Amino acid sequence: MVALNLRVPGLGQGRSVLSCENGELTGTSAVLVTNRTDWSAKKILATYLRRWPIETFYQDRKGPLGLDE
């Protein structure tokens, strides 16, 4: 994992995390961005993994399940 604090125009300060399948930074990867500049890369990734089932539920609810109507 690689983490970097950055400034996003129009949004302000943020922290970006690049997580790769292996130490050579190749294979499957994910980029996460948060406004929590004080969090470690490990905490950002752990929080995202806990949140993922909620995100997929909202996507399903609005799409195939048709619950947005």
C-alpha positions as CSV (number, residue, x, y, z in Angstrom):
1,M,0.0,0.0,0.0
2,V,1.1,3.5,-0.8
3,A,-0.6,6.6,0.9
4,L,-0.2,10.2,-0.1
5,N,-1.9,13.4,1.3
6,L,-3.0,15.6,-1.6
7,R,-5.1,18.7,-2.4
8,V,-8.1,18.2,-4.6
9,P,-9.2,21.4,-6.4
10,G,-12.7,22.3,-5.3
11,L,-12.7,19.7,-2.5
12,G,-9.7,20.5,-0.3
13,Q,-7.3,18.2,1.5
14,G,-7.5,14.5,1.0
15,R,-5.6,11.3,1.4
16,S,-5.1,8.8,-1.4
17,V,-4.3,5.1,-0.9
18,L,-3.1,2.8,-3.7
19,S,-3.5,-0.8,-2.7
20,C,-2.0,-3.5,-5.0
21,E,-2.1,-7.3,-5.1
22,N,1.6,-7.5,-4.5
23,G,4.7,-5.6,-3.4
24,E,5.8,-4.8,-7.0
25,L,2.6,-2.7,-7.4
26,T,1.3,-4.9,-10.2
27,G,-1.8,-7.0,-10.5
28,T,-5.3,-6.0,-9.2
29,S,-5.3,-2.6,-7.6
30,A,-7.6,-0.1,-6.0
31,V,-7.3,3.6,-5.4
32,L,-9.2,5.0,-2.4
33,V,-9.6,8.7,-1.5
34,T,-10.8,10.1,1.8
35,N,-10.9,13.5,3.6
36,R,-9.4,11.8,6.7
37,T,-5.8,12.9,6.2
38,D,-4.9,11.7,9.7
39,W,-5.8,8.1,9.0
40,S,-3.2,5.4,8.1
41,A,-3.5,3.5,4.8
42,K,-4.4,0.4,6.8
43,K,-7.3,2.1,8.6
44,I,-8.6,3.6,5.3
45,L,-8.6,0.2,3.6
46,A,-10.2,-1.6,6.6
47,T,-12.9,1.0,6.8
48,Y,-13.6,0.7,3.1
49,L,-13.8,-3.1,3.3
50,R,-16.4,-2.8,6.1
51,R,-18.4,-0.3,4.0
52,W,-18.3,-2.2,0.7
53,P,-21.4,-4.4,1.4
54,I,-23.4,-1.3,2.1
55,E,-22.3,0.3,-1.2
56,T,-23.2,-2.8,-3.3
57,F,-26.6,-2.9,-1.6
58,Y,-27.4,0.7,-2.6
59,Q,-26.3,-0.1,-6.2
60,D,-28.6,-3.2,-6.3
61,R,-31.4,-1.3,-4.7
62,K,-31.4,1.4,-7.3
63,G,-30.8,-1.0,-10.2
64,P,-32.0,-4.6,-10.5
65,L,-34.2,-4.5,-7.5
66,G,-36.0,-1.3,-8.6
67,L,-36.5,0.0,-5.1
68,D,-35.7,3.6,-6.1
69,E,-39.2,4.0,-7.6
